[in-house]
Amino acid sequence: MVEPDTASPRRGRRSTSEDEVLLDRELADLPPKLRWREWMLRVEAVIFAAAEPVGRETLARVVGKDCSIDLLIDDLQEELRDRPYEIVYVAGGWQHRTRSRFAVPIRASQASTRSAAPALSDFEAMVLTAIAYFQPITRGDLSKIFGKEVSRDTIASLRNAGFLASGPRSPTPGAPYTYVTTKHFLSAFGLQTLGDLPDIEALEDAGLVGRQLLDEVSLVEAEDDGLSEGR
C-alpha cells in the first residue's frame, strides 16, 4: 500500500512531471552495489503498487538510462524464490502474483484479496471463452454458437469486469459491433498473449467445453468463410 503524501496541500498537488524531474535516476553518488540495490527496490515498489502489469517503458522512468530492466527483474525473481509470491510477466508487463500452490490456503482464509477477479456465472465464463478464441465476434454469432440468445446483459457484465472491449464493426449486414478481449483479461488469467490460450480441443478433453460448442463454432466459421468468398 502506498502511503499518502501529507506534507502540505501544495506538495500534494505536485504534478507527475515534477516528480520525474525531482527523481534522481542515475544515483551517481552511490557505489555500484548500492545503486543497483536501490534500482531493484524502486522497480519492485512500482510493480507492487500498480493495479495492472507494468511495462518496460514505465519501469525505465525510475532507473538509470543504462540500467538493464531484464537483469534487475532476474535479480528480483531470484530474491523472491523462497517467498509465497513472485514477479511474473503477463499481458506485456510485470506483476506481483501469489504462487499458485498457495491458492488453496488463501481461499480457505476467506480473506478479501486485491486481485480477486469478479465471479462469473458458468454461462458468462463460456461466453468469455468463446470470445477469447474466436474474436472479433458479434453477439449474433455468439448466439448461434450457444443455440440461444446471448443477452446484452451478459456482454455488459463481462465488459464491467474489464474482460471485453468493442472490436471492429462486422462487415455483415447492419455492421454490428464485434467484441474482443482486453489486456485485463490476459492479466487476470495469467497470459502473456492470446497465443498462450490452450488448444480448444484440449479444453474439450478436460471437460471444460462441450462437443456441441465446438460443432457450433465450426458451423459459424464455415458460414463466415462463405461470406468472405462471396464478397
Secondary structure, DSSP 4 states (H G I P E B T S, - for coil): -PPP--S-HHHHT--HHHHHHHS-SS-TTS-HHHHHHHHHHHHHHHHHH-SSPBPHHHHGGGS-TT--HHHHHHHHHHHTTTSSEEEEEETTEEEEEE-GGGHHHHHHHT---TTPPPP--HHHHHHHHHHHHH-SEEHHHHHHHHTS---HHHHHHHHHTT-EEEEEEPSSTT--EEEEE-HHHHHHTT-SSGGGSPPHHHHHHTTSS-HHHHHHHHHHHHHHHHHHHH-
